[in-house]
Amino acid sequence: MFIGVSLLLIASLLSGHVAADGPRDQCVAVWNVRQAVQTCQTVSSGVGVPVDWLLAHNPDLVCDGKELPIGTRICTRTYFPTCYQWEIATQTQCERDPMLTQWKLSRDKFVDLNDNVDPNTCALIVGNEYCVTDDLCTVRPDQCARK
């Protein structure tokens, strides 16, 4: 069994695919640049996160020491939602896989729930598990007090 699991892991790594870790991090706080004197460093100091963190969570942000354009929106805090249900892919494309219909997921929501799914191709690996909900009440309504 160890050899089989090892071969599967090696094949997965060689193919460039990795099993989904779950939902992508979600931005929960945004800094709006309102003054021309603000830079990545002043934003970093103001919110208490390193410039490297700002760059990692804001792919379009340019931190070259120059003033940031007024109106720039910068994510300054994130969280990772918990995945409450996983399903096994039976198709190579998310649009063709019945799990999206079964869980009433849009393509965008499915991509948000699975950090390793490319938003452009939405390619899946048949047999891999993918997150289908980050809503506990969907999976365990008895644990929720919805009105």
Phi, psi and omega in degrees: 000320180301318181295317179298315179295319179297316179296321178296317179296315179297316179298319179296317180294319180294328181282353179084006181255145177230143179299145181297137175274346181124201185299147174290155177293148183246135178285129181239358176212134183232137175260127177258120179287118183241352181232141183292347183272359183279139177234175176301322181294319180291323176295315179304312179294321182293327182254351176078030174234148181295153177302321179302322178295316178302316180295320181293330184256001178223081188301337180268358182286134177248116180249085182246016180090347180277164178294143179279144178297139176300137182098350178296133178253127184236124176290129183241355177203140180227167170216158178254114176296155177271137175272129182255349178209135179242145176229153180268130179291137177244355180229164182270350178234137184297327180296335182265347185277130183295344182296330179293318178292315181303320183262007178054050182256136169282163177301315181299316179295319179300316179297318177299326181282346186227102188294347180257005179268122180293125181295338181279319185258331183053037180284141179240161174251115180303131181098342177279152177271142178229145178289135180240350174200143173248018180251106180302324183294334177291322184271321183229074182299336179294340180267003182243147180249060179283142179260000000 
